[in-house]
Amino acid sequence: MSLPEIKTILYTTSLGEHTRPVFRHAVQLAHQLGARVIMLHVVEPVGEMGRALIHTYLPEDTIKKMHDEGINRILDQMKQRLEKYRDEELKILGRDFDFELETVVAEGQHSDTILSQAEKYQADVIIMGQENTFGHHSPTTHHVVRQAKIPVFVVPTGKEYL
């Protein structure tokens, strides 16, 4: 029986300072395996309360236009932040890495979107952090680990280690 080949890594990030060790693990694994990295940031849609308020005051066609324009602007801004984060991290690491790194921003509920993007990009593994910004265990990570059909590498965050 042959070992599974890892050609595509889906790395998920909230772009917080605590996620940098996770990025470094994704980079190292991609470099060692010659795999490509899909660097994913998920933007949550407006909640039900916000949507109800908006629908009270605006016509449907205006809401759709505002949503589409707003989401496109947010996605563009997040993509720029993602690329800046990537470039800063690669510069800090101070090495040339030979692998493909693509940035993706998607809208949706975090765990479901991570899983659907993993499928869309035919990822062989997902790499994500274990804690959220507040230092609590992430329900998103827990859900992804339970539901994923591919391996999930979970990296501790918020800790000092090499």
C-alpha beads as a LAMMPS data file, in Angstrom:
LAMMPS data file: protein, C-alpha beads

162 atoms
161 bonds

1 atom types
1 bond types

-500.0 500.0 xlo xhi
-500.0 500.0 ylo yhi
-500.0 500.0 zlo zhi

Masses

1 110.0

Atoms # bond

1 1 1 0.000 0.000 0.000
2 1 1 1.435 3.388 -0.966
3 1 1 1.579 6.484 1.203
4 1 1 -1.000 9.196 0.504
5 1 1 0.366 12.008 -1.641
6 1 1 -0.095 15.571 -0.405
7 1 1 -0.249 17.903 -3.390
8 1 1 -2.615 20.590 -2.073
9 1 1 -2.771 22.051 1.434
10 1 1 -5.709 24.200 2.523
11 1 1 -4.436 26.595 5.194
12 1 1 -7.144 28.550 7.001
13 1 1 -6.491 31.881 8.694
14 1 1 -8.317 34.608 10.564
15 1 1 -5.284 36.848 9.840
16 1 1 -4.654 37.372 13.550
17 1 1 -1.193 37.557 15.102
18 1 1 -1.870 34.246 16.879
19 1 1 -2.204 32.447 13.528
20 1 1 1.364 33.044 12.346
21 1 1 2.726 29.724 13.767
22 1 1 0.014 27.923 11.802
23 1 1 1.121 29.644 8.595
24 1 1 4.724 28.646 9.280
25 1 1 3.740 24.988 9.599
26 1 1 1.818 25.160 6.325
27 1 1 4.807 26.757 4.577
28 1 1 7.246 24.189 5.959
29 1 1 5.058 21.240 4.971
30 1 1 4.462 22.663 1.483
31 1 1 8.161 23.295 1.032
32 1 1 9.113 19.763 2.109
33 1 1 6.459 18.081 -0.010
34 1 1 6.461 20.386 -3.022
35 1 1 2.748 20.955 -2.427
36 1 1 0.733 24.042 -3.266
37 1 1 -0.976 26.028 -0.511
38 1 1 -4.443 27.506 -0.733
39 1 1 -4.484 30.253 1.925
40 1 1 -8.154 30.704 2.895
41 1 1 -9.856 33.461 4.850
42 1 1 -13.607 33.156 5.452
43 1 1 -15.845 36.222 5.813
44 1 1 -19.108 35.580 7.688
45 1 1 -22.291 36.947 6.055
46 1 1 -24.531 39.484 7.805
47 1 1 -26.498 37.849 10.618
48 1 1 -30.260 37.411 10.765
49 1 1 -30.823 40.494 12.948
50 1 1 -28.839 42.723 10.605
51 1 1 -30.612 41.290 7.599
52 1 1 -34.036 41.888 9.190
53 1 1 -33.157 45.525 9.937
54 1 1 -31.909 46.116 6.407
55 1 1 -35.039 44.563 4.873
56 1 1 -37.226 46.866 6.995
57 1 1 -35.759 50.024 5.481
58 1 1 -34.596 49.215 1.960
59 1 1 -36.120 47.692 -1.190
60 1 1 -34.858 44.269 -2.289
61 1 1 -33.050 45.457 -5.446
62 1 1 -31.125 48.083 -3.429
63 1 1 -30.200 45.467 -0.821
64 1 1 -28.893 43.104 -3.513
65 1 1 -26.871 45.860 -5.182
66 1 1 -25.411 47.011 -1.839
67 1 1 -24.619 43.418 -0.833
68 1 1 -22.886 42.586 -4.099
69 1 1 -20.870 45.827 -4.155
70 1 1 -20.069 45.611 -0.448
71 1 1 -19.050 41.951 -0.534
72 1 1 -16.859 42.489 -3.584
73 1 1 -15.142 45.428 -1.847
74 1 1 -14.704 43.414 1.378
75 1 1 -13.389 40.400 -0.549
76 1 1 -10.900 42.619 -2.407
77 1 1 -9.743 44.261 0.853
78 1 1 -9.404 40.904 2.600
79 1 1 -7.472 39.478 -0.363
80 1 1 -5.051 42.427 -0.119
81 1 1 -4.676 41.852 3.651
82 1 1 -4.135 38.147 3.027
83 1 1 -1.439 38.825 0.434
84 1 1 0.249 41.370 2.731
85 1 1 0.189 38.842 5.602
86 1 1 1.654 36.169 3.330
87 1 1 4.417 38.482 2.083
88 1 1 5.299 39.659 5.620
89 1 1 5.545 36.097 6.889
90 1 1 7.653 34.877 3.993
91 1 1 9.986 37.863 4.485
92 1 1 10.279 37.132 8.248
93 1 1 11.165 33.518 7.476
94 1 1 13.975 34.877 5.312
95 1 1 14.185 31.969 2.899
96 1 1 13.155 31.322 -0.631
97 1 1 10.425 28.741 -0.814
98 1 1 9.609 26.843 -3.941
99 1 1 5.885 26.169 -3.894
100 1 1 2.687 27.687 -5.214
101 1 1 0.684 29.820 -2.752
102 1 1 -2.777 31.044 -3.748
103 1 1 -4.897 33.396 -1.626
104 1 1 -8.656 32.860 -1.450
105 1 1 -11.359 34.823 0.377
106 1 1 -14.779 33.178 0.623
107 1 1 -18.073 34.233 2.178
108 1 1 -20.036 31.882 4.413
109 1 1 -20.256 30.131 7.750
110 1 1 -16.677 29.319 8.792
111 1 1 -16.579 25.537 9.199
112 1 1 -18.911 24.720 6.297
113 1 1 -17.030 27.091 4.008
114 1 1 -13.659 25.595 4.976
115 1 1 -14.964 22.119 4.185
116 1 1 -16.505 23.176 0.864
117 1 1 -13.341 25.036 -0.169
118 1 1 -11.256 21.959 0.705
119 1 1 -13.435 19.970 -1.653
120 1 1 -13.438 22.680 -4.345
121 1 1 -9.618 22.871 -4.403
122 1 1 -9.215 19.108 -3.958
123 1 1 -7.108 19.630 -0.847
124 1 1 -5.284 16.623 0.535
125 1 1 -4.970 18.117 4.017
126 1 1 -6.310 21.085 6.008
127 1 1 -4.012 23.021 8.352
128 1 1 -5.643 25.253 10.939
129 1 1 -5.154 26.692 14.414
130 1 1 -6.620 25.344 17.616
131 1 1 -7.604 28.524 19.478
132 1 1 -9.562 31.599 18.560
133 1 1 -8.478 35.195 19.186
134 1 1 -9.612 35.019 22.807
135 1 1 -7.526 31.935 23.623
136 1 1 -10.507 29.586 23.748
137 1 1 -10.698 26.338 21.808
138 1 1 -12.207 27.062 18.449
139 1 1 -15.603 25.522 17.716
140 1 1 -14.757 25.956 14.022
141 1 1 -11.672 23.751 14.344
142 1 1 -13.625 21.189 16.348
143 1 1 -16.355 21.036 13.687
144 1 1 -13.899 20.804 10.785
145 1 1 -11.961 17.977 12.470
146 1 1 -15.186 16.042 13.047
147 1 1 -16.641 16.583 9.567
148 1 1 -13.606 16.563 7.254
149 1 1 -13.058 13.672 4.875
150 1 1 -9.338 14.459 4.686
151 1 1 -6.701 14.795 7.435
152 1 1 -6.738 17.998 9.480
153 1 1 -3.482 19.181 11.062
154 1 1 -4.262 21.297 14.109
155 1 1 -1.497 23.624 15.299
156 1 1 -1.584 25.069 18.831
157 1 1 -1.775 28.859 18.772
158 1 1 -1.203 31.579 21.315
159 1 1 1.872 29.815 22.706
160 1 1 5.597 30.420 22.392
161 1 1 7.318 27.472 20.799
162 1 1 9.578 26.725 17.890

Bonds

1 1 1 2
2 1 2 3
3 1 3 4
4 1 4 5
5 1 5 6
6 1 6 7
7 1 7 8
8 1 8 9
9 1 9 10
10 1 10 11
11 1 11 12
12 1 12 13
13 1 13 14
14 1 14 15
15 1 15 16
16 1 16 17
17 1 17 18
18 1 18 19
19 1 19 20
20 1 20 21
21 1 21 22
22 1 22 23
23 1 23 24
24 1 24 25
25 1 25 26
26 1 26 27
27 1 27 28
28 1 28 29
29 1 29 30
30 1 30 31
31 1 31 32
32 1 32 33
33 1 33 34
34 1 34 35
35 1 35 36
36 1 36 37
37 1 37 38
38 1 38 39
39 1 39 40
40 1 40 41
41 1 41 42
42 1 42 43
43 1 43 44
44 1 44 45
45 1 45 46
46 1 46 47
47 1 47 48
48 1 48 49
49 1 49 50
50 1 50 51
51 1 51 52
52 1 52 53
53 1 53 54
54 1 54 55
55 1 55 56
56 1 56 57
57 1 57 58
58 1 58 59
59 1 59 60
60 1 60 61
61 1 61 62
62 1 62 63
63 1 63 64
64 1 64 65
65 1 65 66
66 1 66 67
67 1 67 68
68 1 68 69
69 1 69 70
70 1 70 71
71 1 71 72
72 1 72 73
73 1 73 74
74 1 74 75
75 1 75 76
76 1 76 77
77 1 77 78
78 1 78 79
79 1 79 80
80 1 80 81
81 1 81 82
82 1 82 83
83 1 83 84
84 1 84 85
85 1 85 86
86 1 86 87
87 1 87 88
88 1 88 89
89 1 89 90
90 1 90 91
91 1 91 92
92 1 92 93
93 1 93 94
94 1 94 95
95 1 95 96
96 1 96 97
97 1 97 98
98 1 98 99
99 1 99 100
100 1 100 101
101 1 101 102
102 1 102 103
103 1 103 104
104 1 104 105
105 1 105 106
106 1 106 107
107 1 107 108
108 1 108 109
109 1 109 110
110 1 110 111
111 1 111 112
112 1 112 113
113 1 113 114
114 1 114 115
115 1 115 116
116 1 116 117
117 1 117 118
118 1 118 119
119 1 119 120
120 1 120 121
121 1 121 122
122 1 122 123
123 1 123 124
124 1 124 125
125 1 125 126
126 1 126 127
127 1 127 128
128 1 128 129
129 1 129 130
130 1 130 131
131 1 131 132
132 1 132 133
133 1 133 134
134 1 134 135
135 1 135 136
136 1 136 137
137 1 137 138
138 1 138 139
139 1 139 140
140 1 140 141
141 1 141 142
142 1 142 143
143 1 143 144
144 1 144 145
145 1 145 146
146 1 146 147
147 1 147 148
148 1 148 149
149 1 149 150
150 1 150 151
151 1 151 152
152 1 152 153
153 1 153 154
154 1 154 155
155 1 155 156
156 1 156 157
157 1 157 158
158 1 158 159
159 1 159 160
160 1 160 161
161 1 161 162
